Amino acid sequence: MRGNVSTDLGIISIDPEVIAKYAGSVAVECFGIVGMAAISMKDGLVHLLKKESLTRGIQVDISEENKISLNFHVIVSYGVSISAVTENLMSNVRYKVEEFSGLSVDKINIYIEGVRVID
């Protein structure tokens, strides 16, 4: 479902793909996040996504009340505090997506799909 914002001049309709792309770019800027992950259902393997396909690691749902629900599948850096990284990710994404879209973020679910050693 698309998010809708009413203004004096009309209605603005926001596609979930746009929110996913923006949220993905915000997420990979956060400390401790290596990148977004895609899970292959066929063999159960986790793949690190390239920058151009970040949206495959994010699921965006927009409710009837225009509240956004985000599911992130991420890979984190080895040796970082997962709770600190996820709290940072949640606060940054919530603030920037709400500022960007004008819609409120209801919840953010983060699924840690792997750990990578960064050189």
Disulfide bonds with the S-S distance in Angstrom:
none
